Amino acid sequence: MKKILDGMKKTMVDVNPPRYTALEGLHKVQTARPFRILIATILSARTKDENTTKAADKLFKLYGTPQKLAKAKVRDVEKVIKSVGFYHVKSKRIIEVANLLLSKYNGKVPADIDKLVDMPGVGRKTANCVLVYAFEKAILNSNLGLSPVVNGTVIHIKIPPLTQERRLELTKILKKEGEQAKISLRNIRRNINADISNLEKNKKISKDFERDYIIEIQDITDKYIKQSEDIIDKKINEISEV
C-alpha cells in the first residue's frame, strides 16, 4: 500500500497541483481531515509553503471546523491568514466554502471532484489534491484490499476478485448490519407505541384508537423488517456467487 501511495503522490507532482509540498506537510500535521486539507489547499495558491503552513495552523486553532469558520467575520479571518497571498479574497472564499459545506453537504467535504470544483477558489487540480490527501486515510483504513491509483484528476480503484474467506467475512458483516437494522426498527416501534399509550392515558385518544394504531404500527414495522431482510439476502446471494 505504501508503494501505491508513493506512486499517487508522484503522479500529483507530475500534474503540478498547487503547492504540493506545503500540502504534503499539512496532510501529515492535520491527520488527513478533509475540511482542513480543503481550506489549506485554497490558502496555498500563489503562496510560499512556509506561509501556507503558518497561516493554516493559526486558522485551525481558532476555526477548526466548518461550523466555526462559517460564523467567522471576514476581517477576523484576514488578520489570521495575512501571511498568505491575496488574503482578502481568500478570507471571503474559505468562509463561503464553510457555509456551502454546511448548507449542501451536512458539514462534510464531498468525495466528488465535480462538486468540489463548484466551490469558490477550487479548481480541478486543487480538487484532485483534496481527494488524494483528504481521503487517503479512509482508503488505508478501509480494509477492503483496494489499490487506488491517481491519474491526473481521476482516482482509479480496481476491485480485486473476492476470495472465499472474504466472502464469508462480508456475509458476517451483512448479517450483523441486518440485525442492527431490525433492532432500530423495533426501537422505533417501541417509542411510537409508548407515545400512543400516553395519548390514551391522557384521554386524548380512545382505547379503540390505541389498539388500532398499535396494530398499524406493527404492520408497518413488519413490512420494513421484511424489506431489510430481502435486501440483505439479495446482497449475500450476490457475494456468494462465484
FIVO-558863 format. One record per residue (C-alpha): residue in three letters; x, y, z; chain; residue number from 1. Coordinates in nm, 3 decimals. Each point is the difference from the previous one (the first is absolute). Layout:
BEGIN
<node rest="ALA" x="X" y="Y" z="Z" kette="A" nr="NUM"/>
...
//
This chain:
BEGIN
<node rest="MET" x="0.000" y="0.000" z="0.000" kette="A" nr="1"/>
<node rest="LYS" x="0.289" y="0.238" z="0.078" kette="A" nr="2"/>
<node rest="LYS" x="0.136" y="-0.057" z="-0.350" kette="A" nr="3"/>
<node rest="ILE" x="-0.339" y="0.081" z="-0.147" kette="A" nr="4"/>
<node rest="LEU" x="-0.036" y="0.319" z="0.203" kette="A" nr="5"/>
<node rest="ASP" x="0.352" y="0.110" z="-0.096" kette="A" nr="6"/>
<node rest="GLY" x="-0.101" y="-0.050" z="-0.363" kette="A" nr="7"/>
<node rest="MET" x="-0.312" y="0.209" z="0.058" kette="A" nr="8"/>
<node rest="LYS" x="0.210" y="0.285" z="0.140" kette="A" nr="9"/>
<node rest="LYS" x="0.243" y="-0.021" z="-0.292" kette="A" nr="10"/>
<node rest="THR" x="-0.290" y="0.034" z="-0.241" kette="A" nr="11"/>
<node rest="MET" x="-0.115" y="0.310" z="0.186" kette="A" nr="12"/>
<node rest="VAL" x="0.344" y="0.156" z="-0.039" kette="A" nr="13"/>
<node rest="ASP" x="-0.005" y="-0.081" z="-0.372" kette="A" nr="14"/>
<node rest="VAL" x="-0.331" y="0.180" z="-0.054" kette="A" nr="15"/>
<node rest="ASN" x="0.139" y="0.299" z="0.195" kette="A" nr="16"/>
<node rest="PRO" x="-0.285" y="0.065" z="0.247" kette="A" nr="17"/>
<node rest="PRO" x="0.010" y="0.319" z="0.210" kette="A" nr="18"/>
<node rest="ARG" x="0.250" y="0.001" z="0.285" kette="A" nr="19"/>
<node rest="TYR" x="0.057" y="-0.375" z="0.012" kette="A" nr="20"/>
<node rest="THR" x="0.281" y="0.007" z="0.258" kette="A" nr="21"/>
<node rest="ALA" x="-0.191" y="0.223" z="0.239" kette="A" nr="22"/>
<node rest="LEU" x="-0.304" y="-0.226" z="-0.022" kette="A" nr="23"/>
<node rest="GLU" x="0.208" y="-0.309" z="0.062" kette="A" nr="24"/>
<node rest="GLY" x="0.119" y="0.152" z="0.327" kette="A" nr="25"/>
<node rest="LEU" x="-0.349" y="0.111" z="0.092" kette="A" nr="26"/>
<node rest="HIS" x="-0.133" y="-0.347" z="-0.075" kette="A" nr="27"/>
<node rest="LYS" x="0.234" y="-0.148" z="0.259" kette="A" nr="28"/>
<node rest="VAL" x="-0.074" y="0.268" z="0.259" kette="A" nr="29"/>
<node rest="GLN" x="-0.376" y="0.018" z="-0.051" kette="A" nr="30"/>
<node rest="THR" x="-0.046" y="-0.381" z="0.004" kette="A" nr="31"/>
<node rest="ALA" x="-0.182" y="0.005" z="-0.335" kette="A" nr="32"/>
<node rest="ARG" x="-0.312" y="0.182" z="0.116" kette="A" nr="33"/>
<node rest="PRO" x="-0.175" y="0.083" z="-0.329" kette="A" nr="34"/>
<node rest="PHE" x="-0.129" y="0.341" z="0.111" kette="A" nr="35"/>
<node rest="ARG" x="0.342" y="0.123" z="0.107" kette="A" nr="36"/>
<node rest="ILE" x="0.171" y="-0.135" z="-0.309" kette="A" nr="37"/>
<node rest="LEU" x="-0.258" y="0.176" z="-0.218" kette="A" nr="38"/>
<node rest="ILE" x="0.042" y="0.336" z="0.173" kette="A" nr="39"/>
<node rest="ALA" x="0.380" y="-0.030" z="0.008" kette="A" nr="40"/>
<node rest="THR" x="0.000" y="-0.074" z="-0.372" kette="A" nr="41"/>
<node rest="ILE" x="-0.191" y="0.320" z="-0.071" kette="A" nr="42"/>
<node rest="LEU" x="0.243" y="0.197" z="0.217" kette="A" nr="43"/>
<node rest="SER" x="0.301" y="-0.152" z="-0.177" kette="A" nr="44"/>
<node rest="ALA" x="-0.063" y="0.158" z="-0.341" kette="A" nr="45"/>
<node rest="ARG" x="0.280" y="0.245" z="-0.092" kette="A" nr="46"/>
<node rest="THR" x="0.145" y="-0.025" z="0.349" kette="A" nr="47"/>
<node rest="LYS" x="0.332" y="-0.126" z="0.136" kette="A" nr="48"/>
<node rest="ASP" x="-0.014" y="-0.336" z="0.174" kette="A" nr="49"/>
<node rest="GLU" x="0.109" y="0.134" z="0.338" kette="A" nr="50"/>
<node rest="ASN" x="-0.259" y="0.279" z="-0.013" kette="A" nr="51"/>
<node rest="THR" x="-0.277" y="-0.245" z="-0.087" kette="A" nr="52"/>
<node rest="THR" x="0.091" y="-0.225" z="0.292" kette="A" nr="53"/>
<node rest="LYS" x="0.024" y="0.292" z="0.241" kette="A" nr="54"/>
<node rest="ALA" x="-0.334" y="0.148" z="-0.103" kette="A" nr="55"/>
<node rest="ALA" x="-0.179" y="-0.337" z="0.002" kette="A" nr="56"/>
<node rest="ASP" x="0.125" y="-0.087" z="0.347" kette="A" nr="57"/>
<node rest="LYS" x="-0.118" y="0.333" z="0.140" kette="A" nr="58"/>
<node rest="LEU" x="-0.333" y="-0.022" z="-0.181" kette="A" nr="59"/>
<node rest="PHE" x="-0.085" y="-0.350" z="0.120" kette="A" nr="60"/>
<node rest="LYS" x="0.079" y="0.084" z="0.362" kette="A" nr="61"/>
<node rest="LEU" x="-0.285" y="0.251" z="-0.016" kette="A" nr="62"/>
<node rest="TYR" x="-0.225" y="-0.142" z="-0.271" kette="A" nr="63"/>
<node rest="GLY" x="0.067" y="-0.374" z="-0.020" kette="A" nr="64"/>
<node rest="THR" x="-0.345" y="-0.107" z="-0.122" kette="A" nr="65"/>
<node rest="PRO" x="-0.242" y="0.116" z="-0.274" kette="A" nr="66"/>
<node rest="GLN" x="-0.240" y="0.116" z="0.272" kette="A" nr="67"/>
<node rest="LYS" x="0.256" y="0.232" z="0.159" kette="A" nr="68"/>
<node rest="LEU" x="0.137" y="0.137" z="-0.327" kette="A" nr="69"/>
<node rest="ALA" x="-0.347" y="0.064" z="-0.142" kette="A" nr="70"/>
<node rest="LYS" x="-0.076" y="0.230" z="0.294" kette="A" nr="71"/>
<node rest="ALA" x="0.330" y="0.189" z="-0.024" kette="A" nr="72"/>
<node rest="LYS" x="0.021" y="0.361" z="-0.114" kette="A" nr="73"/>
<node rest="VAL" x="0.204" y="0.073" z="-0.311" kette="A" nr="74"/>
<node rest="ARG" x="0.213" y="0.263" z="0.172" kette="A" nr="75"/>
<node rest="ASP" x="0.087" y="-0.241" z="0.281" kette="A" nr="76"/>
<node rest="VAL" x="0.105" y="-0.273" z="-0.243" kette="A" nr="77"/>
<node rest="GLU" x="0.204" y="0.253" z="-0.199" kette="A" nr="78"/>
<node rest="LYS" x="0.209" y="0.074" z="0.308" kette="A" nr="79"/>
<node rest="VAL" x="0.068" y="-0.369" z="0.055" kette="A" nr="80"/>
<node rest="ILE" x="0.101" y="-0.091" z="-0.358" kette="A" nr="81"/>
<node rest="LYS" x="0.176" y="0.326" z="-0.088" kette="A" nr="82"/>
<node rest="SER" x="0.321" y="-0.188" z="-0.084" kette="A" nr="83"/>
<node rest="VAL" x="-0.153" y="-0.161" z="-0.313" kette="A" nr="84"/>
<node rest="GLY" x="-0.034" y="0.166" z="-0.337" kette="A" nr="85"/>
<node rest="PHE" x="-0.333" y="0.166" z="-0.087" kette="A" nr="86"/>
<node rest="TYR" x="-0.119" y="-0.048" z="0.357" kette="A" nr="87"/>
<node rest="HIS" x="-0.292" y="0.244" z="-0.046" kette="A" nr="88"/>
<node rest="VAL" x="-0.153" y="-0.216" z="-0.273" kette="A" nr="89"/>
<node rest="LYS" x="0.087" y="-0.330" z="0.167" kette="A" nr="90"/>
<node rest="SER" x="-0.161" y="0.103" z="0.329" kette="A" nr="91"/>
<node rest="LYS" x="-0.333" y="0.046" z="-0.175" kette="A" nr="92"/>
<node rest="ARG" x="0.041" y="-0.320" z="-0.200" kette="A" nr="93"/>
<node rest="ILE" x="0.074" y="-0.233" z="0.288" kette="A" nr="94"/>
<node rest="ILE" x="-0.294" y="0.139" z="0.200" kette="A" nr="95"/>
<node rest="GLU" x="-0.222" y="-0.054" z="-0.306" kette="A" nr="96"/>
<node rest="VAL" x="0.132" y="-0.357" z="-0.031" kette="A" nr="97"/>
<node rest="ALA" x="-0.075" y="-0.072" z="0.367" kette="A" nr="98"/>
<node rest="ASN" x="-0.357" y="0.127" z="-0.041" kette="A" nr="99"/>
<node rest="LEU" x="-0.040" y="-0.203" z="-0.320" kette="A" nr="100"/>
<node rest="LEU" x="0.116" y="-0.318" z="0.175" kette="A" nr="101"/>
<node rest="LEU" x="-0.258" y="0.057" z="0.273" kette="A" nr="102"/>
<node rest="SER" x="-0.289" y="0.091" z="-0.228" kette="A" nr="103"/>
<node rest="LYS" x="0.052" y="-0.265" z="-0.271" kette="A" nr="104"/>
<node rest="TYR" x="0.209" y="-0.281" z="0.147" kette="A" nr="105"/>
<node rest="ASN" x="-0.083" y="-0.013" z="0.371" kette="A" nr="106"/>
<node rest="GLY" x="0.344" y="0.134" z="0.090" kette="A" nr="107"/>
<node rest="LYS" x="0.186" y="-0.273" z="-0.189" kette="A" nr="108"/>
<node rest="VAL" x="0.244" y="0.040" z="-0.289" kette="A" nr="109"/>
<node rest="PRO" x="-0.151" y="-0.180" z="-0.301" kette="A" nr="110"/>
<node rest="ALA" x="0.212" y="-0.276" z="-0.151" kette="A" nr="111"/>
<node rest="ASP" x="-0.096" y="0.114" z="-0.347" kette="A" nr="112"/>
<node rest="ILE" x="0.226" y="0.212" z="-0.220" kette="A" nr="113"/>
<node rest="ASP" x="-0.290" y="0.168" z="-0.184" kette="A" nr="114"/>
<node rest="LYS" x="-0.154" y="0.114" z="0.329" kette="A" nr="115"/>
<node rest="LEU" x="0.335" y="0.122" z="0.126" kette="A" nr="116"/>
<node rest="VAL" x="0.073" y="0.214" z="-0.306" kette="A" nr="117"/>
<node rest="ASP" x="-0.334" y="0.176" z="0.047" kette="A" nr="118"/>
<node rest="MET" x="0.135" y="0.150" z="0.322" kette="A" nr="119"/>
<node rest="PRO" x="0.157" y="0.347" z="0.010" kette="A" nr="120"/>
<node rest="GLY" x="0.374" y="-0.010" z="-0.060" kette="A" nr="121"/>
<node rest="VAL" x="0.014" y="-0.369" z="-0.090" kette="A" nr="122"/>
<node rest="GLY" x="0.124" y="-0.107" z="-0.344" kette="A" nr="123"/>
<node rest="ARG" x="0.040" y="-0.354" z="-0.132" kette="A" nr="124"/>
<node rest="LYS" x="0.363" y="-0.035" z="0.107" kette="A" nr="125"/>
<node rest="THR" x="-0.085" y="0.132" z="0.345" kette="A" nr="126"/>
<node rest="ALA" x="-0.293" y="-0.241" z="0.023" kette="A" nr="127"/>
<node rest="ASN" x="0.229" y="-0.286" z="-0.100" kette="A" nr="128"/>
<node rest="CYS" x="0.238" y="0.089" z="0.285" kette="A" nr="129"/>
<node rest="VAL" x="-0.286" y="0.001" z="0.246" kette="A" nr="130"/>
<node rest="LEU" x="-0.133" y="-0.336" z="-0.118" kette="A" nr="131"/>
<node rest="VAL" x="0.337" y="-0.172" z="0.019" kette="A" nr="132"/>
<node rest="TYR" x="0.122" y="0.142" z="0.329" kette="A" nr="133"/>
<node rest="ALA" x="-0.327" y="0.036" z="0.190" kette="A" nr="134"/>
<node rest="PHE" x="-0.128" y="-0.348" z="-0.081" kette="A" nr="135"/>
<node rest="GLU" x="0.329" y="-0.189" z="0.008" kette="A" nr="136"/>
<node rest="LYS" x="-0.057" y="-0.090" z="0.365" kette="A" nr="137"/>
<node rest="ALA" x="-0.344" y="-0.140" z="-0.077" kette="A" nr="138"/>
<node rest="ILE" x="0.145" y="-0.217" z="-0.275" kette="A" nr="139"/>
<node rest="LEU" x="0.273" y="-0.130" z="0.230" kette="A" nr="140"/>
<node rest="ASN" x="-0.250" y="-0.080" z="0.275" kette="A" nr="141"/>
<node rest="SER" x="-0.261" y="-0.156" z="-0.227" kette="A" nr="142"/>
<node rest="ASN" x="0.142" y="-0.352" z="0.031" kette="A" nr="143"/>
<node rest="LEU" x="-0.150" y="-0.084" z="-0.338" kette="A" nr="144"/>
<node rest="GLY" x="0.326" y="-0.081" z="-0.177" kette="A" nr="145"/>
<node rest="LEU" x="-0.045" y="0.289" z="-0.245" kette="A" nr="146"/>
<node rest="SER" x="0.288" y="0.143" z="-0.206" kette="A" nr="147"/>
<node rest="PRO" x="-0.079" y="0.360" z="-0.101" kette="A" nr="148"/>
<node rest="VAL" x="0.204" y="0.159" z="-0.279" kette="A" nr="149"/>
<node rest="VAL" x="-0.015" y="0.370" z="-0.085" kette="A" nr="150"/>
<node rest="ASN" x="0.010" y="0.110" z="-0.363" kette="A" nr="151"/>
<node rest="GLY" x="-0.022" y="0.376" z="-0.020" kette="A" nr="152"/>
<node rest="THR" x="-0.340" y="0.091" z="0.141" kette="A" nr="153"/>
<node rest="VAL" x="-0.132" y="-0.357" z="0.002" kette="A" nr="154"/>
<node rest="ILE" x="0.040" y="-0.258" z="0.275" kette="A" nr="155"/>
<node rest="HIS" x="-0.016" y="-0.357" z="-0.132" kette="A" nr="156"/>
<node rest="ILE" x="-0.089" y="-0.278" z="0.243" kette="A" nr="157"/>
<node rest="LYS" x="0.023" y="-0.354" z="-0.130" kette="A" nr="158"/>
<node rest="ILE" x="-0.231" y="-0.233" z="0.191" kette="A" nr="159"/>
<node rest="PRO" x="0.183" y="-0.331" z="0.054" kette="A" nr="160"/>
<node rest="PRO" x="-0.187" y="-0.332" z="-0.032" kette="A" nr="161"/>
<node rest="LEU" x="-0.148" y="-0.123" z="0.327" kette="A" nr="162"/>
<node rest="THR" x="0.164" y="-0.293" z="0.173" kette="A" nr="163"/>
<node rest="GLN" x="-0.217" y="-0.254" z="0.178" kette="A" nr="164"/>
<node rest="GLU" x="0.132" y="0.126" z="0.333" kette="A" nr="165"/>
<node rest="ARG" x="-0.096" y="0.357" z="-0.088" kette="A" nr="166"/>
<node rest="ARG" x="-0.345" y="-0.112" z="-0.116" kette="A" nr="167"/>
<node rest="LEU" x="-0.059" y="-0.156" z="0.343" kette="A" nr="168"/>
<node rest="GLU" x="0.122" y="0.315" z="0.176" kette="A" nr="169"/>
<node rest="LEU" x="-0.231" y="0.223" z="-0.205" kette="A" nr="170"/>
<node rest="THR" x="-0.292" y="-0.236" z="0.061" kette="A" nr="171"/>
<node rest="LYS" x="0.055" y="0.031" z="0.375" kette="A" nr="172"/>
<node rest="ILE" x="0.013" y="0.379" z="-0.029" kette="A" nr="173"/>
<node rest="LEU" x="-0.323" y="0.007" z="-0.202" kette="A" nr="174"/>
<node rest="LYS" x="-0.182" y="-0.223" z="0.248" kette="A" nr="175"/>
<node rest="LYS" x="0.114" y="0.222" z="0.286" kette="A" nr="176"/>
<node rest="GLU" x="-0.119" y="0.310" z="-0.184" kette="A" nr="177"/>
<node rest="GLY" x="-0.332" y="-0.172" z="-0.067" kette="A" nr="178"/>
<node rest="GLU" x="-0.049" y="-0.077" z="0.369" kette="A" nr="179"/>
<node rest="GLN" x="0.087" y="0.358" z="0.093" kette="A" nr="180"/>
<node rest="ALA" x="-0.259" y="0.126" z="-0.248" kette="A" nr="181"/>
<node rest="LYS" x="-0.268" y="-0.218" z="0.156" kette="A" nr="182"/>
<node rest="ILE" x="0.094" y="0.114" z="0.350" kette="A" nr="183"/>
<node rest="SER" x="-0.027" y="0.363" z="-0.112" kette="A" nr="184"/>
<node rest="LEU" x="-0.342" y="-0.060" z="-0.152" kette="A" nr="185"/>
<node rest="ARG" x="-0.125" y="-0.172" z="0.315" kette="A" nr="186"/>
<node rest="ASN" x="0.130" y="0.284" z="0.215" kette="A" nr="187"/>
<node rest="ILE" x="-0.193" y="0.246" z="-0.216" kette="A" nr="188"/>
<node rest="ARG" x="-0.312" y="-0.216" z="0.039" kette="A" nr="189"/>
<node rest="ARG" x="0.045" y="-0.009" z="0.378" kette="A" nr="190"/>
<node rest="ASN" x="0.037" y="0.379" z="0.024" kette="A" nr="191"/>
<node rest="ILE" x="-0.304" y="0.065" z="-0.218" kette="A" nr="192"/>
<node rest="ASN" x="-0.209" y="-0.250" z="0.197" kette="A" nr="193"/>
<node rest="ALA" x="0.103" y="0.174" z="0.322" kette="A" nr="194"/>
<node rest="ASP" x="-0.113" y="0.335" z="-0.143" kette="A" nr="195"/>
<node rest="ILE" x="-0.332" y="-0.151" z="-0.105" kette="A" nr="196"/>
<node rest="SER" x="-0.055" y="-0.151" z="0.345" kette="A" nr="197"/>
<node rest="ASN" x="0.071" y="0.337" z="0.160" kette="A" nr="198"/>
<node rest="LEU" x="-0.261" y="0.160" z="-0.224" kette="A" nr="199"/>
<node rest="GLU" x="-0.254" y="-0.255" z="0.118" kette="A" nr="200"/>
<node rest="LYS" x="0.095" y="0.049" z="0.366" kette="A" nr="201"/>
<node rest="ASN" x="-0.045" y="0.376" z="-0.042" kette="A" nr="202"/>
<node rest="LYS" x="-0.345" y="-0.064" z="-0.152" kette="A" nr="203"/>
<node rest="LYS" x="0.101" y="0.150" z="-0.335" kette="A" nr="204"/>
<node rest="ILE" x="-0.091" y="-0.318" z="-0.187" kette="A" nr="205"/>
<node rest="SER" x="-0.228" y="-0.292" z="0.082" kette="A" nr="206"/>
<node rest="LYS" x="0.101" y="-0.358" z="0.082" kette="A" nr="207"/>
<node rest="ASP" x="-0.128" y="-0.108" z="-0.341" kette="A" nr="208"/>
<node rest="PHE" x="0.218" y="0.256" z="-0.177" kette="A" nr="209"/>
<node rest="GLU" x="0.298" y="-0.109" z="0.208" kette="A" nr="210"/>
<node rest="ARG" x="-0.052" y="-0.362" z="-0.101" kette="A" nr="211"/>
<node rest="ASP" x="-0.043" y="0.089" z="-0.368" kette="A" nr="212"/>
<node rest="TYR" x="0.311" y="0.220" z="-0.004" kette="A" nr="213"/>
<node rest="ILE" x="0.213" y="-0.267" z="0.165" kette="A" nr="214"/>
<node rest="ILE" x="-0.116" y="-0.260" z="-0.252" kette="A" nr="215"/>
<node rest="GLU" x="0.077" y="0.238" z="-0.287" kette="A" nr="216"/>
<node rest="ILE" x="0.347" y="0.077" z="0.141" kette="A" nr="217"/>
<node rest="GLN" x="0.070" y="-0.372" z="0.027" kette="A" nr="218"/>
<node rest="ASP" x="-0.102" y="-0.052" z="-0.362" kette="A" nr="219"/>
<node rest="ILE" x="0.232" y="0.280" z="-0.111" kette="A" nr="220"/>
<node rest="THR" x="0.284" y="-0.138" z="0.210" kette="A" nr="221"/>
<node rest="ASP" x="-0.047" y="-0.349" z="-0.145" kette="A" nr="222"/>
<node rest="LYS" x="0.000" y="0.148" z="-0.351" kette="A" nr="223"/>
<node rest="TYR" x="0.332" y="0.177" z="0.042" kette="A" nr="224"/>
<node rest="ILE" x="0.163" y="-0.290" z="0.182" kette="A" nr="225"/>
<node rest="LYS" x="-0.097" y="-0.221" z="-0.295" kette="A" nr="226"/>
<node rest="GLN" x="0.148" y="0.255" z="-0.242" kette="A" nr="227"/>
<node rest="SER" x="0.327" y="0.015" z="0.193" kette="A" nr="228"/>
<node rest="GLU" x="0.019" y="-0.381" z="0.008" kette="A" nr="229"/>
<node rest="ASP" x="-0.059" y="-0.017" z="-0.376" kette="A" nr="230"/>
<node rest="ILE" x="0.276" y="0.256" z="-0.065" kette="A" nr="231"/>
<node rest="ILE" x="0.249" y="-0.187" z="0.219" kette="A" nr="232"/>
<node rest="ASP" x="-0.090" y="-0.337" z="-0.153" kette="A" nr="233"/>
<node rest="LYS" x="0.044" y="0.142" z="-0.350" kette="A" nr="234"/>
<node rest="LYS" x="0.344" y="0.143" z="0.081" kette="A" nr="235"/>
<node rest="ILE" x="0.111" y="-0.326" z="0.164" kette="A" nr="236"/>
<node rest="ASN" x="-0.106" y="-0.193" z="-0.310" kette="A" nr="237"/>
<node rest="GLU" x="0.196" y="0.244" z="-0.220" kette="A" nr="238"/>
<node rest="ILE" x="0.311" y="-0.040" z="0.216" kette="A" nr="239"/>
<node rest="SER" x="-0.034" y="-0.378" z="0.003" kette="A" nr="240"/>
<node rest="GLU" x="-0.008" y="-0.026" z="-0.379" kette="A" nr="241"/>
<node rest="VAL" x="0.332" y="-0.121" z="-0.141" kette="A" nr="242"/>
//
